[in-house]
Amino acid sequence: MPKPGDATNWIIQQYAFKDLSRMEQNEAGSFSFIWGIFENRVMQVLDRNPEESLSKSVCRDYANSEHIPKVDVSVEINYFKNLFFTPTGDETDIWGNACFRKGDKSDEIKEILLGNSRTFEMEAEALLRIISRLRNNFFHGFKWAYNLRGQLNNFVFANSALMKLMPHAP
């Protein structure tokens, strides 16, 4: 008969998990939980179907809504800018490995990250679209190609952005 703790004990024994530091384990787990809360609250405040995913259009609608807290996200924007691009604006290998799909309109994200003239709404939307891609890569296996190694800061900065941009509980 299953009992509380069985799943945790199973996870701890998996090679990909036990090779991670405690901090990497915690941030990846926190990301899963924070993402779920964030997505649920955004769908509630936008009065969207909870079965709908956080698509590009939902990210745009939320970033331009009165529900999004107007907070400083420059630290998170700069992290992802430096992750994806060199100081001269050339793409890093990580940009290509992010696996943006055609519908993600990665050219818009790139323009926002590299642009000198951008609004809060543009920055918030870009962050949400980047984090949505991180989430898809994480939940659908792409990050497992690395056994989650090297992802700590991605989760730290994604978690920070989600917590800052979280709509207040309805």
RARA-V730965 format. One record per backbone hydrogen bond with DSSP energy under -0.5 kcal/mol. NH is the residue of the N-H (numbers start at 1). CO is the residue of the C=O. E is the energy in kcal/mol with one decimal. If there is no record, write none. Layout:
((NH/CO/E) (NH/CO/E))
This chain:
((6/3/-2.1) (9/5/-2.7) (10/6/-2.2) (11/7/-2.8) (12/8/-2.4) (13/9/-0.9) (13/10/-0.7) (14/10/-0.6) (14/11/-1.6) (17/14/-0.6) (18/14/-2.8) (19/15/-1.3) (20/17/-1.5) (25/21/-2.4) (26/22/-2.6) (27/23/-2.7) (28/24/-2.2) (29/25/-2.1) (30/26/-2.9) (31/27/-2.5) (32/28/-1.7) (33/29/-1.7) (34/30/-3.3) (35/31/-2.8) (36/32/-1.7) (37/33/-2.1) (38/34/-2.9) (39/35/-3.1) (40/36/-2.0) (41/37/-2.6) (42/38/-2.7) (43/39/-2.2) (44/40/-1.9) (45/41/-2.9) (46/42/-2.1) (47/44/-1.1) (48/43/-3.0) (52/49/-2.1) (55/53/-2.3) (59/55/-2.8) (60/56/-2.4) (61/57/-2.7) (62/58/-2.8) (63/59/-2.6) (64/60/-1.5) (65/62/-1.8) (68/65/-0.7) (71/69/-1.4) (73/71/-0.6) (77/73/-2.7) (78/74/-2.7) (79/75/-1.9) (80/76/-2.2) (81/77/-2.6) (82/78/-2.6) (83/79/-1.8) (84/80/-2.3) (85/81/-2.2) (86/90/-2.9) (89/86/-2.1) (92/84/-2.9) (95/92/-0.7) (96/92/-1.0) (97/93/-1.9) (98/94/-0.7) (98/95/-1.0) (99/96/-1.0) (104/101/-1.6) (105/101/-0.5) (105/102/-1.5) (108/105/-1.3) (109/105/-1.3) (110/106/-2.9) (111/107/-2.2) (112/108/-2.2) (113/109/-2.7) (114/110/-2.6) (115/111/-1.6) (118/116/-0.7) (123/119/-2.3) (124/120/-3.1) (125/121/-2.4) (126/122/-2.5) (127/123/-2.6) (128/124/-2.5) (129/125/-2.3) (130/126/-2.5) (131/127/-2.9) (132/128/-2.0) (133/129/-1.8) (134/130/-2.5) (135/131/-2.7) (136/132/-2.4) (137/133/-2.7) (138/134/-2.4) (139/135/-3.1) (140/136/-1.9) (141/138/-0.9) (142/137/-0.7) (143/137/-1.8) (144/141/-0.9) (145/142/-1.8) (146/143/-1.4) (147/144/-1.3) (148/143/-1.9) (149/146/-1.9) (151/148/-1.3) (155/151/-2.3) (156/152/-2.6) (157/153/-2.8) (158/154/-2.1) (159/155/-2.9) (160/156/-2.1) (161/157/-2.3) (162/158/-2.6) (163/159/-2.5) (164/160/-2.3) (165/161/-2.5) (166/162/-0.6) (166/163/-0.5))
